[in-house]
Amino acid sequence: MRLIRPNRTILILAGFTFLLGSMFASEGWGFQSLQAVYNNAGPGGGYDKLLELDPAVEYGGDLSIPSGVTVCIHGNGAKIIGLSSPDRGIRVYGSGLDIDHCVFVGRETGANGIYFDSNSYGQVTNNTIVDFNNAGIKVLYYNVSRGLVIENNIITGCYYGFYGEEGYLPTYFAYNDIWGNSGLNYAYYCPG
């Protein structure tokens, strides 16, 4: 009777492949597109789009929310990786966004974690935003009449923690832990 011995080379390669697969998944190589999740989301809770993220999945940022849409994203602790886009993890353009319990990681390539622009409004609560090379939260030209609430967020490791423009500061801004940002923790642009 002949004993069959496992080939050591095969076992080592199998272990190495498993190790590499685990490393790439944990480093964001195997993420799901947040834009694709948004595109497939339906209405719910009074919003045009309701997204419930899975905390076991890493999502690639670069979500662009077009004008005239109301969106709610419940992160449930899910990680959103900011990609090398000129603008965002999420850019809100002329629309409403309520977002909570997300972890944004810029990895120093994504410019802004959340960017409110051109008549946008919403609520940003209970999020963690780290390592964006511009601002954790950037606010330009939001809808003053509908308001913008930024509450109970952690923002660190960005260039600006919060960046706002004259006349467009949030209607409610409280209980945020903004620290360790290399430019300024709070930046306020006042033209002229």
C-alpha positions as CSV (number, residue, x, y, z in Angstrom):
1,M,0.0,0.0,0.0
2,R,1.4,3.4,-1.0
3,L,0.7,6.5,1.1
4,I,-0.2,9.6,-0.8
5,R,1.6,12.6,0.5
6,P,0.2,16.0,-0.2
7,N,2.4,18.1,-2.4
8,R,4.0,20.8,-0.2
9,T,4.2,23.2,-3.1
10,I,0.4,23.0,-3.7
11,L,-0.3,23.5,0.0
12,I,2.0,26.6,0.2
13,L,0.5,28.1,-2.9
14,A,-3.1,27.5,-1.6
15,G,-2.2,29.2,1.7
16,F,-0.5,32.1,-0.1
17,T,-3.5,32.6,-2.4
18,F,-5.9,32.6,0.6
19,L,-3.6,35.1,2.4
20,L,-3.5,37.4,-0.7
21,G,-7.2,37.2,-1.2
22,S,-7.8,38.2,2.4
23,M,-5.3,41.0,2.2
24,F,-6.8,42.5,-1.0
25,A,-10.4,42.3,0.3
26,S,-9.4,44.1,3.5
27,E,-7.5,46.7,1.6
28,G,-10.5,47.6,-0.5
29,W,-9.6,45.8,-3.7
30,G,-13.0,43.9,-3.7
31,F,-15.5,46.7,-3.1
32,Q,-19.0,47.1,-4.4
33,S,-19.9,50.3,-6.3
34,L,-22.0,52.7,-4.2
35,Q,-23.2,54.2,-7.5
36,A,-24.5,50.8,-8.6
37,V,-26.3,50.3,-5.2
38,Y,-27.8,53.8,-5.6
39,N,-28.9,53.1,-9.2
40,N,-30.7,49.9,-8.1
41,A,-32.3,51.4,-5.0
42,G,-36.0,52.0,-4.9
43,P,-38.2,54.5,-2.9
44,G,-38.9,54.1,0.8
45,G,-39.5,56.0,3.9
46,G,-40.7,59.1,2.0
47,Y,-37.4,59.2,-0.1
48,D,-37.0,58.7,-3.8
49,K,-34.0,56.4,-3.0
50,L,-33.5,54.5,0.2
51,L,-30.2,52.6,0.7
52,E,-29.5,50.2,3.5
53,L,-25.8,49.4,3.4
54,D,-24.4,46.1,4.6
55,P,-21.6,46.5,7.2
56,A,-19.8,43.4,5.9
57,V,-19.3,45.1,2.5
58,E,-16.8,47.8,1.5
59,Y,-18.3,50.3,-1.0
60,G,-16.4,52.4,-3.6
61,G,-17.4,56.0,-3.4
62,D,-17.8,58.5,-6.2
63,L,-21.5,58.5,-5.8
64,S,-23.1,61.5,-7.6
65,I,-26.7,62.4,-6.6
66,P,-28.4,64.4,-9.4
67,S,-30.7,67.3,-9.0
68,G,-34.2,66.9,-7.7
69,V,-33.8,63.6,-5.9
70,T,-34.3,62.8,-2.2
71,V,-32.0,60.1,-0.8
72,C,-31.5,58.4,2.5
73,I,-28.5,56.2,3.2
74,H,-28.4,54.1,6.4
75,G,-24.8,53.0,6.6
76,N,-25.1,50.5,9.5
77,G,-21.3,50.9,10.0
78,A,-20.4,50.2,6.3
79,K,-17.2,51.5,4.9
80,I,-17.2,53.8,1.9
81,I,-13.9,54.1,0.2
82,G,-13.2,57.5,-1.5
83,L,-11.7,56.9,-4.9
84,S,-9.5,59.2,-6.9
85,S,-12.3,61.4,-8.1
86,P,-12.0,65.2,-8.3
87,D,-14.9,65.7,-6.0
88,R,-16.1,63.1,-3.6
89,G,-16.9,60.0,-1.8
90,I,-20.5,61.4,-2.3
91,R,-21.5,64.6,-4.1
92,V,-24.9,66.0,-3.6
93,Y,-26.0,68.3,-6.4
94,G,-29.3,70.1,-6.1
95,S,-30.9,67.3,-4.1
96,G,-31.6,66.1,-0.6
97,L,-29.4,63.6,1.3
98,D,-29.9,62.2,4.8
99,I,-27.0,60.0,5.7
100,D,-26.1,58.2,8.9
101,H,-23.7,55.6,10.4
102,C,-21.2,55.4,7.5
103,V,-17.4,55.2,7.8
104,F,-15.8,57.2,4.9
105,V,-12.1,56.4,4.2
106,G,-10.4,58.7,1.7
107,R,-7.0,57.0,1.7
108,E,-5.7,60.5,0.9
109,T,-6.9,60.1,-2.7
110,G,-10.5,61.1,-2.6
111,A,-10.9,64.8,-2.5
112,N,-14.0,65.2,-0.3
113,G,-15.9,62.8,1.9
114,I,-19.3,64.5,1.4
115,Y,-19.8,67.5,-0.8
116,F,-23.0,69.5,-0.7
117,D,-23.3,71.8,-3.8
118,S,-25.8,73.8,-5.8
119,N,-29.0,74.1,-3.8
120,S,-28.7,70.8,-1.8
121,Y,-29.9,70.1,1.7
122,G,-30.1,67.3,4.2
123,Q,-28.8,65.7,7.4
124,V,-25.3,64.2,8.1
125,T,-25.3,62.4,11.4
126,N,-23.3,59.8,13.2
127,N,-20.6,59.3,10.5
128,T,-16.8,58.9,10.7
129,I,-14.8,60.6,7.9
130,V,-11.0,60.1,7.7
131,D,-8.1,60.8,5.3
132,F,-9.5,62.9,2.5
133,N,-7.0,65.2,0.8
134,N,-9.4,68.2,0.7
135,A,-12.4,68.3,3.1
136,G,-14.2,65.7,5.2
137,I,-17.5,67.7,4.6
138,K,-17.6,70.5,2.1
139,V,-20.6,72.8,1.8
140,L,-21.1,75.3,-1.1
141,Y,-24.4,76.8,-2.1
142,Y,-26.8,74.6,-0.2
143,N,-30.5,75.3,0.0
144,V,-30.7,77.7,2.9
145,S,-34.5,77.5,3.1
146,R,-34.5,73.7,3.5
147,G,-31.5,73.6,5.8
148,L,-28.5,71.4,6.4
149,V,-27.9,69.6,9.7
150,I,-24.4,68.3,10.5
151,E,-24.4,66.6,13.9
152,N,-22.4,64.0,15.9
153,N,-19.7,63.2,13.2
154,I,-16.0,62.4,13.7
155,I,-13.7,64.0,11.1
156,T,-10.0,63.6,11.2
157,G,-6.9,63.1,9.0
158,C,-8.3,65.3,6.2
159,Y,-6.8,68.7,5.0
160,Y,-10.0,70.5,6.1
161,G,-12.3,68.8,8.6
162,F,-15.3,71.0,7.6
163,Y,-15.2,73.6,4.8
164,G,-18.0,76.1,4.3
165,E,-18.6,79.2,2.2
166,E,-19.9,82.6,3.4
167,G,-23.7,82.6,3.5
168,Y,-23.9,78.8,3.4
169,L,-23.0,77.5,6.8
170,P,-25.2,74.7,8.1
171,T,-28.4,75.6,9.9
172,Y,-27.4,73.3,12.7
173,F,-23.9,72.2,13.4
174,A,-23.2,70.5,16.8
175,Y,-21.5,67.7,18.7
176,N,-19.0,67.0,15.9
177,D,-15.5,65.8,16.9
178,I,-13.3,67.4,14.3
179,W,-9.6,67.2,15.0
180,G,-6.2,66.3,13.6
181,N,-6.8,67.7,10.1
182,S,-3.6,69.0,8.5
183,G,-4.9,72.3,7.1
184,L,-7.7,73.5,9.4
185,N,-10.3,71.7,11.4
186,Y,-12.9,74.3,10.4
187,A,-12.4,76.4,7.3
188,Y,-14.7,79.3,6.3
189,Y,-14.3,80.9,2.9
190,C,-15.3,84.5,2.7
191,P,-14.8,85.9,-0.9
192,G,-13.8,89.5,-1.4
